Amino acid sequence: MTTIFGVDSPSGRLPSSIWRRVRFVLIATTLICLPVSMLWDSKLHLWTRAITLGFMALLMFSIFERWPRQLPRWLARWVLQVVMVGLAMPLTTLAIYKATEMFGALPTFSSESRMNGFMTLTFLSTLLAPWISLAALIRQKDALARHQALEFDLERSELARQASDARLHLLQAQVAPHFLFNTLANIQALVDAGSPRASTVLRSLVAYLRAAVPRLHEVGTRLGNELEMVQAYLELMYMRMPDRLEFAIDADESVKILACPPMALMTLVENAVSHGIDPSEEGGRIDVMVRREGDLCIVRVSDTGVGLRHGGKGLGTGLATLRERLRLNFGDNAALRISAVQPHGVCVELEFPARDVEE
């Protein structure tokens, strides 16, 4: 690893930031030399001396950008950089003119033309170099602030995404036992009653769970898979109470490829059974309808059970959990509405963006 102008380079090549600084020095030096060259006899000498001063300013700026590592509290690093750039200019100019004397040039202080050149370069470099350094520092700090703000926004977005994923998985974990315990309670009721259908229902439940449980931890699934699980679940419930439950499922083929939060449709149907049909002495009917209307997918589950008044205002924790899952998946683009069905019953309508699973 090499360190160039205070910037670490693992490959030994000049980093892009150094090339930008070198390019800036060359451009600034050229712009300063253009008007001064009209008063200078040897434009080549002017340009080479100005370039030397420019790179000396860059060297001082870069060295004191990191060195020394610890500064007194009363001394800001940007002040040190600007002061050292300013001090280096007259000393560097003097060194340039003394070096040219070694190659046969007249002594600087005995030649009026060389003395005028020395004073001009000293004045311009000492005046301009610190101000250019200060402008570079301001631009550098502004770029650093923008970079840090961008990193902060990215980090905040990533943390928000991770938090949403964690909450989503937690909510899905709450759905799995909620459904499973309710279903097992139904089977227990059949066993306690000595029903010969208990064994058949249990086998159907095992087959259903083999298909459903792996999907509980998925972030998204197809509506077609959800409809298959709903069909299996309602058949299980029909076997438990054949005299009290009727159901129908109406879904377009086009909706089966759409993305749907796992267990969303199942939550609505299971809620209709638990809070609508089960508490009703005469039972009732459950109708499941799924349609695509433009860019929206509409899911409607209605029952003719006991209704809102007897079933409770919130209709259990299932719908509250589903509402939160929808918010995490779709934000404000999803809606869940509950309404009463006359003469008794409940209709729950779910609306969310129609997206393919591949998206």
N, C-alpha and C positions, 0 to 999 in steps of 0.2 A: 504493500500500500504506500502511495506517495501522497504528500500534502503540498498542494500548489495554491499559493495566495490564500492560505487559510482554509482551503476546501479539500476534504479527503477524497482521493480517487483510487478505488481498489485496483483498477486496471492500469494505472499509470498514465492514462490519457487525460487530456484537459476536459473537465466537465463543461457542459453547455453553458453554465452560468459564467465561467471564466471567458469563454469565447464571446459572450455578450458584453462583458466588461472590456475586453480588448477591442472589440468592434466599436464600442462607445468612445473609448479613448482616441482611436484613430479618427472617428468622425468629428469629435469635438476639437481635436488638434487641427484638423484640416480647416474647419470653419473659422477658427481663430487666426490661423496663418494666412488665409486668403486676403483679408484687408491689410494685415501687417506687411505682407510681402511686397506691396506697392512701394513701401518706404525702405525696403531692404535690398542691398546690392546683390548678395548671393542667396537666391531663394532656396537652393539645396541645403546650404548651411542652416538657414532659418528652420526649414522643415525638420531636418535631422535633430537639431537641438530642441525644438518644440516636442517632437516625438519622445525624445529622451526624458524631458521634463514630465510629459504625460504618463509615461510608464513608471517613473519614480513616484508620482502621485498615486498611481494605482497600487504600487507595491506598498507604500506607507498605509494607504487606506485598508488594504487586505491584511497586512501584518497586525495592525492594531485593532482589527475587527475581532481577533481572538486572543491576542496577547497583550498584556499579561492576563491570565485567567481570572485573577482576583484583582479588583480595583477598590480603592477607598470609596466609602459611601458618598463622599462629597464630589466624586469625579464620575461623570457619566461617560460611557464608552464613546458615544457619538462626539462628545466634546474632544476627547483624546484623539480621535481619528481626524477631525477637522484641524485641530491645532498642529498635529504632527505633519499633516499634508502641507499646511501653510509654512511651517519651519523648514521643511525639506526643499522648498522651491528656491530660495536664495542660495542655500548651501549647494544644491545641485547645479544651479547656474554658474556659481563660482568654480565648481569642480570642472564643469565643461570648458570654461574659458581657460583655466589653468592647464587642462589636458591638451588643448590646442596649441598652447605655447611650446609644448615639448616637441611639436612637429614643425617648428620654424616660424610660427606666427609671432607677430610683435607682442610685447608685453601689454596686457590689457589696460593697465592704468596709465600707460604712456602713449596710447593711441586713442585719438578722439573718436574715430569710427567704432573701434572695438568697445570703447567705454560706453558709447551711446547704445550699442547693441546689448551690452551687458545690463545696463540700467533698464532698457526697455523690456527685456525678457524677465528680469527680476521683478519689475513692477507688475507686468501682466500676469505672470505665473503666481505671484504671491497674492494678487487680488482675485484672480479668477478661480484658481484651483480649490481653495477652501469652499467657495460658493457652489462650485460644481459638485464637490464632495457632499456638501450639505443637501443639495437637491437630490443626489443619488441616494442618500440615506433616507430622505423622506419617501422617495419612490419605493425603496426597498422595504421600509416599514409598512407602507400601504399594501404592497404585494403580499407581505407576510401576514398582515391582518386579514386580507381576503382569503388567503390560503387556509389560515386557522379557522376562519368562519365556515369555509366550505367543509373542512374536516369535521368541525363540530356538528354541522348539519347532517353530514353523512353518518357520523357516530350516533347522533340522536335518532335518525331514521332507522338505523340498524337496531338500536336498543328498543325502539317502539315496535319494530317488526318482531323481535324476539319476545317481547312482552305479550304481543298479540298472539303469537304462536303458542306461548306457554298457557295463556288464558284459554285459547281454543282447545288445546289438548286436555286441559283440566275440565272444561265444560263437557267435552266428549266423554271423558272418563266418568262424569256424573251421569251421563245419559245411559251408558251401558248397564250399570247395576240397577238403575231406576227401572229400565225395561225388564231386565232379567228377573228381578225380585217380584215384580208384579205378575209376570208370566208363571213363575214357580208357585206363587200363591194361588193362582187359578188351578194349576195342576193339583196342588195339595187339597184344594176344595173337592176336586173330583175323587181323589183317593179317599178322603174322609167320608165321602158319601157312598163309597163302594161302587162307583160307576164303572162299568166294563169298558168305557171309552178311555179311561185313564192311561192305560198302556199305549193305546194308539196315539193319544195326544202327546204323550211323553216322547214316543219315537219321532213324531212330527216336529216336536220342539228341538230334539237333538239335531235333526236334519237342518232345521232352520238356523240354529246357532252356528253350525259348521259353515254356513254361507254368510251369516251376518256378522259374527264377531270379528273376523279379520278386517272388515270394513270400518269398524268403529274408530280406528286410529288413522284413517285416511283423512286428508284435508278436504278432498273433493271426490265425488263419485257420480256415476251416471244416474239420471232419473229412471232409466230402465231397470237398473239394479234395485233402486228404491221401490219401484212398483212391484217387482218380483217378491221382495221381502214383505211388502204390505199384503200382497195376495196370500202368501204363506201364513202370515200372522192372522189375518181375518179367517182363514180356513181353520186355524187352530182355535180361534175364539168361537167359531160356529160349531166345532165339534164339542166344545165345552157347554154351549147353550144353544142347541139347534132350534129350540122353540122360541127363543127371545132375540135372535139376531138375524137380520138380513143385510146384505151388502151388495154393492155394485161398483165397479171400477171402470171409468171412461177416460181414456187417454189417447191422444193422437200419437201415431208412430214417430212423428217428427220431434216430439219432446223427449224421446227415450235416449237420445244422444247428448242431451244438455247436461251441464254440470249442476250438481246439487250438493249442499252440505250433507255429510253422512247423517243418517237417521232423522233428517228434517221431516220428510213425509211420514215416516214411521211414528214420530213424536205426535203429529196431529192425529193420526188414526188411533194410536194407543191411548191418547188423551180422550178421544171420543168414546172409546170403549169404557175406560175407567171412570170418567166423570159424567158420561151421558147414558150409556146403555146399561151398565152394571147396576147403578142405583135405581133404575126403573123396574118396577114389578112386571110390566108387560113387555119390557125390552124395547127394541126399536130398529131403525134402519140406518145404515151408514152409506153415504154416497161420496165417492172419491172422483174428482174431476181435475184433469190436468190439460191445460191449453197453452198454446203459444200465441201471443198477440203482439205482433211487431217485434220489438226488441225486449219484450218482457215475457216471463213465464208465469202463468197464473195457476196456482194450486188451490183447490177448494175442497174442504172436507166438511160435510154437514151430517148431522145426526138428528134423529127424532127422539132423543133421550129426555132426561129430566129438565134440561135447559139451564140457563144461567142462574135463575133464582134458586134452584135447588142444588145445582152443581158447584156453586161457589163462584165468586167474582173472578178470582184469578185462575180457576180451573187447573189447579195444581202447579207444581214447579216446572213441569215439562215445557210449557209455553214460555215461561219467563226465561228459561235456559235457552230455548230456541231463539227467542228474540235477541238475546245477547250474542249468540253464535252468528246470526244473520248480520248483525252490526259489524262484527269482526271480519266477516267474509266480504260484505258488499257495502259497508258504510251506510250512507243515507239513501242508497239506491234500492233498498229492500224495505218491504212493509209487511206487517202482520196485523190483520184486522179480525176482530171477534164481533159477531152480531147474533141476535136471537132469531130463531126460526119459529114461525107460528104454525100450529097452536103451542108447540113446545119443542125445544131442541136448540142446537147451537150450530152456527156456521163459522168456520175459521178459514179465512182466505189469506194465502201467502203469495206475495208478489216479489220477484227478484229478476235481475238481468238474465236474459237468455244467452248463455255462453256455452260453446262446445267444451268438452273436457280437455281437448288438446290445447286450448288457449290458456 
